[in-house]
Amino acid sequence: MILSNRYNFLYVHIAKTGGTSVRAVLKSLQWKDPYYLAQFLCSRLSHATSHRIAAKLPRHAKIVCAQEMLPKEFFDGLFKFAFVRNPWDLQVSSYHHLRRERPHLLEGRDSFEAFTRWKLDPARPYQYHLDTAITPLTDYLIDLRGKLLPDFIGRYERLADDWDRVCKRIGVATPALPHKRQAIDRRADYRSYYSDDLAALVGEFFRRDIELLGYRFDPE
């Protein structure tokens, strides 16, 4: 999550939605923020105390955290935005990320279908941060009553256009997004990874995302 006082925005960073690229650009704007030094020092103090002083909004914090921590008038006046991604495509992207960077988490379930069934199994023992993509996208975007809080929700599927809309809204020239963390070993079409029943399983698990964000397995 990135908060800017100068440009009056709050960016909610959801993993595997192009956020690393968006974050890289937005971080460069923080040097111009009048409270950057205070934010930096609080961040360092938070790390130094093993995050025991609650002085930092974590990288993938949910928007409700900012709503609870910030003064209401200030929070309400921020331009709050995030990017989301088709849940079926997101699972494929996250699988390749884990296979590349933390393969031990696959625990011998090397195929996409075996791993996805295992991680979505309600009987599986809880394991912290097995896969950030197991968290519904809308969990990051709703308040305690289930209301969507962002003023703008961009789509990974039209990242360049929606990024341009964000930049116009916060009043900066639109810089090109660096392309980061692309999986070179995945097939382009996420649908090719799914059997019919696996697609249905993911659709049921992420039902609220699909309903609130308007995604479908077969894009229009």
N, C-alpha and C positions, 0 to 999 in steps of 0.2 A: 504494500500500500504506500502511495506517495501523496503527501499533503503539501500544497504550495500556497503560501499566503500571498505572494506577489501576483500569481496568476489565478488565484482563487479556485483551485480545483482539488478534488480528492479522487485519486485513481485507485480502484480496487483491482488488484492483480490476481487473477485466477490462473493457475498453472496450466500450461500447454494450450494457451489461447493466443499466442503471439506476444505474450506479456514481457518476455525477456527483451525483445526488440523495442517494444513501447517503453519499457522501463529505462533502457539505455539512453533513449532520447530525453525522456522526462527528467532523469537524474541530472542531465547537463543543465537544465533550467534552474535547478536548485541553487547553483552558485549565485544566482541573482536574487535569491529570496532573502528578505531582511532577517528572517529567523533561521537561516541555514546553520549558522554557527551553533545556536542553541540546540537545534535538532541533531546536529552532528555530535555535540558533547553528550546529549542525553542518550544517543545511540551507543556511544562508547561506554558510558556509565552503565547502561543496561547490560552490555556484554560483560563488563568487568564484575558485575554482581550476579552473574548467571541469571539475568532477567528477573531479579527479585524486587525491583523497584517500580515496575509497571510504567516505565518512562518511554516506551517505544511502541509504535504500531508495527507489528511484524510484517514481513514481506507479503505473506498471503493471508493477512488478517481479513476477517469478514466485516462488512460495512457496519454491522450493528456494534462492533467494537468502537469504531470512530464515533458513532452516534451516542454511545454511552459515555465516552471520554471527553468529547468536545462540548463546549457550550451550545445550547440548542440554537440560538440565533445564528451563531457562526456556522454550525453544521448545516442548517437549513439554507444558508446563503451560498454554500459552496456548489460549484458545478461538479456533480458526482457522476463518474462514468466507469465503465468496465467493458471488457470484451468477452464474448462467450463463443462456444464452438459446438457443432453438432455432437451430441453425446456418443453416438456410435463411432464417429471419426476420432473423438477424443480418447476413447479407450484404446484404439489402435496406436495412436501417437504415444500415449503413456506406456504402453507395452514395449514399444521399441526403445523408448527412453530408458526404461528399467533394464531391458536386455543389454543395452549398450553400457550403462553406467553403474547399475547395481544388480548384476545377473544373479547374485546369491539369493535375492528375494523371490526369484521364480521357483526356488526349491524343487527343481526337477520337473516342474510343469512348464516345459519349454515352448510348447505351442501356444498361440494366442487363445485358442478356444479353451484349452485346459486351464491356463492361468486365469482367464476371465471368469470361467465358471467357479473356480476355487475362490477367487477374491470376492465374488458376489454371494458366496454361500453363507447364509445367516448362521450356520452352525460352525463356521470357521472361527477359531479362537482369535480374539482381538489382537491386532498387532499395530502399534502406533506407526503411522506414516508408511504403511506397506505401499500405498499408492495414492497420491493426492487426488487422482482422477476418480476415486471411489466416492468422493464427496459430491453430492449434487451441486451443480453450478448455482442454482438459486439459493442455496444455503449461504453463499457469500453476499447475496444481494438483497435479502429481506430483513425486515425488522422482527421484533418478537411476536408480532401479530401476523406475520406472513406477507406483509406488504412490500412490494418492490420499491427500493429507495433510490436507485440511480436515476439521474435526469436523462442519461443516454446510455444505451446498451448497444455497443458495436458488435459486429459479427466477424469472426475469423475468416469466414468465407468471402467477405468483401472488405478485408482488412485495410487495404490502401485507401479506398473511398471513405470508409468510416473514420480512419485515422485523420484524413483531411478535414472531415467535419469537426472532429475534436479540436484540431489545431486552430481552425477558424473560430471556434467557440471560445477558446482560451486566449486568442489574440496573438498567435505566433505564426511565423511562416512555417509551411509544412515541410519538415525535413524528411528525407528518405529514411525508411526504417531499415536498419541493418538486419540481415537474415541470419538468425542464430539458431543453433541446436536442431538443424534439419536432420532427420533420420535418412541415411542414404540407402538403407537396406529394406525399406518398406515399399509395398506396392502402392501405386497412386490412388486407386479406388478402394476406399475402406470397406465397401460392401463385399469385396471379394474375400474378406476375412471371415465372413459370417455364414453360418448355417441359419435356416429359418428359425429354429428354436432358440439359438443363441441370440439372434437379433431381437426376438420377442422377450428374452430374459433381460437384456439390457434396456429395452423399451419400458418394461415394467419397473425396473429398479429406478430409472430416471424419469418416471412418469410426470412428476411435477415440472421438471425442466422442459420436457417435450410440450406440455400443455401451456406453460407460461411463456416460453420462449418461441414456440411455434415451429419446432423442428420436426422433421420426418426422416425415416430411414432412407427413402428414395427422394432426393431433393427435386424440387420442381424445375 
